[in-house]
């Protein structure tokens, strides 16, 4: 059985509250799970200790059984000191989007055209 430690969403519309659960990866996100391991409340401040609450003993048990944490849960575990901090690489993060690149190109073309026009008039 492929096990995951992941978030199950709860709470009302625009007021999310997540449970950290151990479940079979084939089950739906908010569906059946084997054990609730903690909670995550993204509405609390980042420095609030109640933002992420985990039963670390049970998390370590499930990791020992072969459960794989999702990206977000892995970050929680890194902050708790259970997992090694993973090297992340997103080379496209610093690049602007397609529309921004088009706007920058149009601006550069316009500036180049404006720079050429006065130079030609002054040469005559």
Order of alpha helices (4+ residues) and beta strands (2+ residues): beta-beta-beta-beta-alpha-beta-alpha-alpha
